[in-house]
Amino acid sequence: MGSPMTDKQNNMFIGGDGRDTTDQLFKGKIYTVNLFSDIRTEEELKEDALWVASDTDGLMYSKSFGEYAK
């Protein structure tokens, strides 16, 4: 995205470390962000890498970008 996607009200930073600089940004592409209330196994993470059903147990937040956005 070129800059961090933030939710400053909840202190959540995706793709950056929260500073107002661009030198600490993730270098690559983030297609999907999923936030779960529980610990996910390696297999669950692989299965959920690109898309997660909205009724998945423990899913608190999900956002897809670019070609994976629905």
HELIX and SHEET records of a PDB file:
HELIX    1   1 GLU A   42  GLU A   47  1                                   6    
HELIX    2   2 GLY A   66  TYR A   68  5                                   3    
SHEET    1   A 2 MET A   5  ASP A   7  0                                        
SHEET    2   A 2 MET A  12  ILE A  14 -1                                        
SHEET    1   B 2 THR A  32  PHE A  36  0                                        
SHEET    2   B 2 LEU A  59  SER A  64 -1                                        
END                                                                             
